[in-house]
Amino acid sequence: MTLVWRSHSVNESTMTLLWRGFVIAIAVLVHLLVSVKAHADETVMLKAGYMSLDARGSFGAAAGGLAATPVNVDSSVHLGRSNQMTVEAALQVGDVRAALNYFPLRFSGDGVLGSALQYNGRTFAAGDAVHARLQADVFDASLTYYLLNMDDLPSRVQLGVEAAVKLVHATSSIQDRTTGVTQSVSTTLPIPTLGARGRVGVSDLVGLTGRAGYIGFAGNHFLDSELQVEFSPLPTMGVYAGYRLIDLKLDRSGVLLNTVVSGPFLGGFIRF
């Protein structure tokens, strides 16, 4: 994971065009949702799960004219896994699906610096014992329109386009274990994505769902993808398990994020 604060910025006109396109896509999907509501069946799904994610790479923060020193999360501060609960609510009306998902990220670790470190304008000396934290709260709202929605076959097949926005509030910090001095930086970012969602249901018992959303601009990108299997012994409830991968590189208004987070998840759901 790389998290570096710098002075570079993304062209604001590029961001404006991206946001305009995202808003248009959301407006179209909302119109589709409203238009089919009067003559389509509705399905509500509530999910609660547990996700265990691993972070790789490095992070840093620049301030006061001092360049950031990358801190390797494996060899320098030994960040552990993020093991957190997740929740999701989804509504499907005909060919349109709307969902809201929340998941927190909580990484922390300890280490002894092998060389001097510049972090957020402060120098940490070689040999200092430090404690590091990387954490974020992610709210994920999405709308999907199924271009293919075949439910009159032995196997149900769905394939559609999906527009989503992730609201991410992230914080990183380093604490000197000896002096207790802590340096931290925070940022809040709305990240729009466009992508696809698909599902194949084998009878009413087993379903395989895949999802991927992406945005790329000015050398930056964000990818959020997952694959999961659902098992429903009863029509109204079931369990699921899967794997999620998030890849983020962002340089905007002095903030650069370059992050790869991945790992398995499992949980249960009810629908009515």
N, C-alpha and C positions, 0 to 999 in steps of 0.2 A: 504494500500500500504506500502510495506517495501522496503527501499532503503538504504543499509548499505555498506560502504566501509570497507573491512577487508583485512588481510594479507594472507588469504588462496588462493590457486589457483587450477584450474582444470588441470588434467593430460593433457599435450599438445599433447601426442600421441593419446589420445581419441579424442581431437578436430581435429587432422589431419585426423583420420579415418572418422569422421563425415563429414568433408569438402570434403574428397575424394568421399564418397558415394553420397553426394549432387551434386558434379560436374558431376559425371557419370550419375545421374538421369537427370540433366539439358541437358547434351549432347545427351542422348537418346531422350528426348522430342523435342529438336531442330532438330534432324535428322528426327523425325516423322513429324514435321511441314514442313520441306523442302520437304520431300518425297510426301506429299499429296497436296502441293500447286499447282502443275501443273494440277491436275484434280479435284479440289474441289472448291465449292463456298466459297466466303469470306464474312464475316460480321464484320463491325467495329461498336463499341459502345462507346460513350462518355457520362460520367456520372458526375454530380455535385450535391453535397448534403450537409446536415447539420447534425452533430452528437453531441449528448449531453451525456457525459460520467461522471460516478461517480467513485471516487477512495476510497478504504477502507483500513484500517490497519495503518501502521506506517512507518517512514523512519528515517535514521540517517547516519552519516558519521564519520569514525574513522581516526585519523592522529596523528603524534607525540607521538606514544605509548599509547595514551589515547583511551579507548574503546568507541564505539558509544553508546549513549543513545537513545533508540527508542522514537520517537515523534509520538503520536497518532494523525492522521489527523482529527479525529472527535472531541475529547475532548480537545486537546491541541492547535491546530492551525486552526480548523474549515475550512478545505479546501472546496471551493465551486466546482460546476460542471465545466467541460471543455466543452464549447459550441463553436465548430469550423466548418468551411467548409471543405469538402473533395472533391477530384477529382479522376477520374479513366478513363483510356483508355484501351480498350480491342479489340483484333483481334482474330476472330475464323476462322480457315481454315480447313474445313472438320471435323475431329475428334479431332483437337488440338486447344486449346485456350491459348493465351498469353495476359497478363494484367500487367499494372503498376498503382498502387494506392498510393496516398499520403494523410496522415492525420496528423494534429498537435494535441498535447495534452497540455493544458494550465490550470494547477490547481494553485490556490493561496488562502491564508486565513490568518487571524489574530487571536491571542490568548494571554493569560497570562499564563506563565509557572507555574505549580503547584509545581515543584521541579527543582533542578539544572539539567542542560543539558550539556553534552559533545558533541560538534558537530564540526567535522573537526579540532580537536585539540584546540578548544576554549570552555571556560566554560561560559554558560549563566545561570544566577542566578535565583533561585525561585522568582517569582513575576515580572520578566522581561516581558514587552510587546514586542511581536515579530511578524514579518511578514514572512510567508513561501511561497516558490514557488516550484512547481514540473512541469517541462515541457519537452516535447520531440517532435522531428520531425521524423516521421516514413515513410519510402519509402518501399513499398511492391511490389516486382516483382514476378510473378508466371507464371508457365506453366502447363496446364492441358491436359491430354490425356483421351478422353472419351472411355472407354471400351464398354459402351452401349450407342448408339446414335440412337434412334429410332424416326425418324421424319415423317414416313409415316402412323401414326395412328392418330385418332382424338385427342389423348393426346400425346404430345411429351415427351419422357423420355430420360434423359441423366445422366450417372453416370461414373465418372472417377477418376483417381489418379492425384494428384497435387503436384508439387515441387515448393517451394517458398523460397525467402530470404527477410528478413526484415532488412533494414539498419536503426538503431535507434541511434539518437543523443540525449542524455538525460542530463538534468541539474537539480540539487536541490540546494536550498539556504535558509538560515535563516538570517534575519536582526533584530538587536536590534533596536526597535523603538525610544528608548531614545537617544542612542549614534550614531545611524546611521551605526554602524559597521555591515558588511555583510560577511558571510562565505558561499562559494558555491563550489560545485564539479560537474564535467562534465565527461561524457564518451561517446564513440561512439562504437557501437556493431553491427556486421553483424550476424544475426540469421537465419540459414537455417531451414526449416521445410518440412516434408512430410505428406501428408494427402489425403483428398478426396473432391470432389465437385459433387453435384448432382442438377438436375433441373427437375421439372415436369411442363409442360405447358398445361393448359386447354384451348383448342382452341387457337386463336391468341390474346386473351384479357388478360388472367391472367396466371402468372407463379410463381412458388414457388422454390426458390433457397436456398440451404444449403451448407456450406463450413466449413471445419475444418482442421487445420494444426498443427502438434505436433512434438516436439523433446524432448528426455529425455536422460540425460547422467550424470554419476557421482553425482547422487543426485539432479541434476538440471533439470528443464523442462521449456518449453514454449508452450502454447496453444493459438491459435487464432481461434475463431469460430464465425460464424454469420449465421443468418437466415433472408431472406427477401422475400417480396411479390412484384411482378411487375404487373402493370396494364397498358395496351397499347391500348388506344382508337383508335389510328392510327398505321399503320404498322411501321412507321418510328420514333415514339416518344412515351413516356409514363412517368409514375411516379413510385416510389418505396418507400417502408418503411420496416424497419427491426430492429433487435437487435444484438449487437455485445458484445462479452466477450473475454477479453485478460487476461491470467493468466501466469505470468513470475516469475521463480525462477532461478537465475544465480549466480554462484560463480566462478569468473575467473580473474586471474591477479590482485587480491586484490579488486575486485568489487563483491558485492552481491546485487542482485535485487530480491525482492519477492513481486510481484505486482498483484493485481486484479483490473481491470478496466472494467466497463460494462455500457451499456445504449442503448437507441434507436437512430435511424437515419432515415432520409427521404430525398428525392430529385427527380430529373428528369433525363431523358436520351434521347438521339437520337441515331439512328442506320441506317446504310446504307450499 
